[in-house]
Amino acid sequence: MQQIATVQATEGMVLAKDVETGDNRVLCGRGTTLTAAMIDRFKRMDITHITVEGHPVVVEGARTLKEEVMDVEERFSRVRHIKPLMYLKKRIQERLIAARRPAAPPAGQGDGA
């Protein structure tokens, strides 16, 4: 998943997280495919960022997943003998990987029900 500026959104992108108003009301739920009308509405409501599935927007200077995981590996290289820190390293790497995976469909969707 990737958080993008609403102005970068295009029709067909799929929301990875609910889009909420400032008072936490859900406008569009996770798994919704964006339309031009939805994107315009978000802009009119001053919703500046949304989270979409995948990594559809290429950001100049952004690092690849492999580069990010290797950076974590290098940062923890001097503390390999400290088990709690190795656990932390593993969790950080897992979160990096999970953030790039497409989100699972919301309950009741995509399971043939």
WOCOR-V716322 format. One record per residue. RES is the residue in one small letter. PSI is psi in degrees with one decimal (* if undefined). Layout:
<<RES:PSI> <RES:PSI>>
This chain:
<<m:156.3> <q:132.4> <q:128.4> <i:160.5> <a:142.9> <t:-33.1> <v:-17.3> <q:-9.8> <a:145.3> <t:158.6> <e:141.4> <g:-18.7> <m:152.8> <v:131.4> <l:131.9> <a:-18.0> <k:155.4> <d:146.8> <v:123.4> <e:153.8> <t:175.7> <g:-25.2> <d:25.2> <n:23.3> <r:135.7> <v:122.6> <l:-45.8> <c:136.7> <g:159.6> <r:139.8> <g:-5.8> <t:133.5> <t:127.1> <l:142.9> <t:166.9> <a:-38.3> <a:-41.1> <m:-45.4> <i:-43.5> <d:-40.9> <r:-43.9> <f:-44.2> <k:-44.7> <r:-29.5> <m:8.9> <d:33.5> <i:109.2> <t:-25.4> <h:146.1> <i:161.6> <t:124.0> <v:160.0> <e:153.3> <g:-153.9> <h:64.2> <p:-20.4> <v:120.6> <v:123.5> <v:124.5> <e:129.3> <g:-5.2> <a:146.1> <r:154.2> <t:164.2> <l:-43.4> <k:-42.3> <e:-40.3> <e:-43.3> <v:-41.9> <m:-33.5> <d:-43.0> <v:-43.4> <e:-45.7> <e:-41.1> <r:-29.9> <f:4.7> <s:-27.9> <r:-6.3> <v:31.4> <r:-25.4> <h:-4.6> <i:102.4> <k:-44.6> <p:-35.2> <l:-31.9> <m:-36.4> <y:-44.6> <l:-43.0> <k:-46.1> <k:-44.4> <r:-40.2> <i:-46.4> <q:-41.2> <e:-40.7> <r:-38.9> <l:-45.2> <i:-44.9> <a:-33.4> <a:-23.0> <r:-11.1> <r:148.0> <p:144.4> <a:149.1> <a:148.1> <p:148.3> <p:156.5> <a:134.5> <g:-3.1> <q:140.9> <g:6.7> <d:13.7> <g:2.9> <a:*>>
